[in-house]
Amino acid sequence: MAGLLSGLFNVTVCVALPIAIFLIILIRSKNAKTEPKVFLVGVCTYLVAQILFRQPFLALLQSIDSYRILITTNQVAHIAILAGTAAIAEEIGRYIAFRFFIKGQPAQNTPLYLGLGHGGIEALSVGVNSVILLVCSPYTLINMGADVALAGVERISTLLAQIAFSYIVFCSYQRKTYFYLILAISLHTAYNFPLILLDYGVSPFVFEIGLFLFSASLLLFTLKGVRGVQSNEKNN
């Protein structure tokens, strides 16, 4: 029973929540051509970065014998490559989105909506598995434990992190410096890399709780830092 409830939790977090967020933005938006558009740009940023760039690049690497040997013999290097390529593709994609697709949008909430779109479609892509299990094989979930819900917890953590990364990259665009873009890529890589801890016996529960606390802290410190940057710009 715990597995079934956990599956429902995952569907709520990964499917219902992103859709609800978009509908709320669409309904409450004072300008229907701004906030919803930024949200959808965030969706497209993730899809383009992953499907058109990162996945083909990883497929190309898989055709190289030395790379296949490396990732099968060195798990740390494998996770580092996965973490780094995800960070580079998504953060550069985010910068391109700010630079070319949402120019002139109100600055105050633009990173928030883009981060929600980016993290929302990522959660939705994960939540599809839970929907399939609930519809096609609910008995599989019934026989599984509460650990199934950790997938939903991870999507909440990732959504918070994606919003934080969006604000950091937006600073890079606003201040016309690549420093914050490099910072976002570095933090994103560091955020993804601890997945290796699961291979060293760290409990998935402990890992996901730690990831959530890190994501929440990252977002809080990022928002505080962004306000500091904006205050300095006004004073100057």
C-alpha positions in Angstrom: 0.0 0.0 0.0 2.9 2.4 0.8 4.2 1.9 -2.7 0.9 2.8 -4.3 0.6 5.9 -2.2 4.2 6.8 -3.1 3.3 6.4 -6.7 0.4 8.7 -6.3 2.7 11.2 -4.6 5.1 11.1 -7.5 2.4 11.7 -10.0 1.1 14.6 -8.0 4.6 16.2 -7.7 5.9 15.3 -11.2 2.8 15.7 -13.3 0.0 17.5 -11.6 2.2 20.2 -9.9 4.0 21.4 -13.1 0.7 21.5 -15.0 -0.9 23.4 -12.1 1.9 25.9 -11.9 1.6 26.7 -15.6 -2.2 27.1 -15.3 -1.8 29.4 -12.3 0.7 31.5 -14.3 -1.6 31.5 -17.3 -4.6 32.6 -15.3 -3.0 35.1 -12.9 -0.6 36.6 -15.4 -1.3 40.3 -16.0 0.2 40.0 -19.4 -0.5 36.7 -21.2 2.4 37.3 -23.5 5.1 37.5 -20.9 5.1 35.1 -17.9 3.5 32.1 -19.7 5.9 32.6 -22.6 8.9 32.6 -20.3 7.6 29.4 -18.7 7.3 27.7 -22.1 10.8 29.0 -23.1 12.1 27.2 -20.0 10.4 24.1 -21.1 11.9 24.3 -24.6 15.3 25.2 -23.1 15.4 21.9 -21.3 14.1 19.8 -24.2 16.5 21.4 -26.7 19.5 21.2 -24.5 18.9 17.5 -23.6 17.4 16.1 -26.8 19.2 18.0 -29.5 22.6 18.5 -27.9 23.5 16.4 -24.8 21.9 13.1 -25.8 23.4 13.1 -29.3 26.8 14.1 -27.8 26.7 11.2 -25.3 25.6 8.9 -28.1 28.7 10.0 -30.1 30.9 9.4 -27.1 29.4 5.9 -26.8 30.8 5.1 -30.3 34.4 5.7 -29.0 36.0 2.5 -27.6 38.2 4.4 -25.1 35.1 6.2 -23.7 33.2 2.9 -23.3 36.1 1.4 -21.5 36.4 4.5 -19.2 32.8 4.5 -18.1 32.8 0.8 -17.4 36.0 0.8 -15.4 35.7 4.2 -13.6 32.3 5.1 -12.2 33.5 8.4 -10.8 34.6 9.5 -14.2 31.3 8.3 -15.7 29.2 10.3 -13.2 31.5 13.3 -13.6 30.9 13.3 -17.4 27.2 12.9 -17.0 27.1 15.7 -14.5 29.3 18.0 -16.5 27.5 17.5 -19.8 24.1 18.1 -18.2 25.3 21.3 -16.6 27.0 22.7 -19.7 24.1 21.9 -22.0 21.4 23.2 -19.7 23.2 26.4 -18.4 24.4 27.5 -21.9 20.9 26.8 -23.1 19.5 28.9 -20.3 21.9 31.8 -21.2 20.9 31.6 -24.9 17.2 31.7 -23.9 17.8 34.9 -21.9 20.0 36.4 -24.6 17.9 35.7 -27.7 14.3 34.6 -26.8 13.1 36.6 -23.9 14.9 39.9 -24.4 12.9 42.8 -23.0 10.9 40.7 -20.6 10.4 42.2 -17.0 13.5 41.3 -15.0 11.9 40.7 -11.6 10.3 37.3 -12.2 11.8 36.2 -15.5 14.3 33.7 -13.9 11.6 32.3 -11.7 9.2 31.5 -14.5 12.0 30.1 -16.7 13.3 27.9 -13.9 9.8 26.7 -13.2 9.3 25.7 -16.9 12.8 24.1 -17.0 12.3 22.1 -13.8 8.6 21.4 -14.5 9.2 19.6 -17.8 12.1 17.7 -16.3 9.8 16.5 -13.5 7.1 15.7 -16.0 9.5 13.5 -18.0 10.2 11.5 -14.8 6.6 11.4 -13.7 5.5 9.6 -16.9 7.0 6.4 -15.5 4.8 6.6 -12.4 1.7 7.3 -14.5 2.5 4.2 -16.6 2.9 2.1 -13.5 -0.3 3.4 -11.9 -2.3 2.8 -15.0 -0.8 -0.4 -16.4 0.7 -2.2 -13.4 -0.7 -0.9 -10.0 0.1 -4.2 -8.4 3.8 -3.5 -9.0 3.6 -0.4 -7.0 1.7 -2.1 -4.2 4.5 -4.5 -3.8 7.1 -1.7 -3.6 7.9 0.3 -0.5 7.7 3.9 0.5 11.1 4.5 -1.1 9.3 5.0 -4.4 8.3 8.5 -3.1 11.9 9.5 -3.1 11.7 10.2 -6.9 9.1 12.8 -6.1 11.2 14.3 -3.4 14.1 14.5 -5.8 12.0 16.4 -8.4 11.1 19.0 -5.7 14.7 19.4 -4.9 15.7 19.7 -8.6 12.9 22.3 -9.2 14.4 24.5 -6.5 17.9 24.1 -7.9 16.7 24.9 -11.4 15.2 28.1 -10.2 18.4 29.0 -8.5 20.5 28.3 -11.6 18.1 30.4 -13.6 18.7 33.4 -11.4 22.5 32.9 -11.5 22.5 32.7 -15.3 20.2 35.7 -15.5 22.8 37.7 -13.6 25.3 36.7 -16.2 23.0 38.0 -19.0 22.2 41.2 -17.1 25.7 42.1 -16.2 27.1 41.0 -19.5 29.8 38.8 -18.0 30.3 35.0 -18.3 31.4 34.8 -14.6 27.9 33.8 -13.4 27.4 31.4 -16.3 30.6 29.6 -15.3 29.4 29.7 -11.7 26.1 28.2 -12.7 27.8 25.4 -14.7 30.1 24.7 -11.8 27.3 24.6 -9.2 25.1 22.5 -11.5 28.0 20.0 -12.0 28.6 19.9 -8.2 24.9 19.4 -7.7 24.7 16.4 -10.0 27.9 14.7 -9.0 27.0 13.5 -5.5 24.9 10.8 -7.2 28.1 8.8 -7.0 27.5 8.5 -3.2 24.7 6.0 -3.8 27.4 3.6 -5.2 29.3 3.9 -2.0 26.5 2.7 0.3 24.8 6.0 1.2 21.1 5.4 1.9 18.8 6.8 -0.8 16.7 8.4 2.0 19.7 10.2 3.5 20.8 11.2 0.0 17.5 12.7 -1.0 17.0 14.6 2.3 20.6 16.0 1.9 19.8 17.0 -1.7 16.6 18.7 -0.6 18.4 20.7 2.1 21.2 21.6 -0.3 18.7 22.7 -3.0 16.7 24.9 -0.5 19.9 26.5 0.8 21.2 27.1 -2.7 18.0 28.9 -3.7 17.9 31.0 -0.5 21.6 32.0 -0.9 21.1 32.7 -4.6 18.1 35.0 -4.0 20.0 36.8 -1.3 23.0 37.2 -3.6 20.9 38.4 -6.5 19.3 41.0 -4.3 22.8 42.1 -3.2 24.0 42.4 -6.8 20.9 44.4 -7.8 21.3 46.7 -4.8 24.9 47.4 -5.7 23.9 48.2 -9.3 21.3 50.7 -8.1 23.8 52.3 -5.7 26.3 52.6 -8.5 
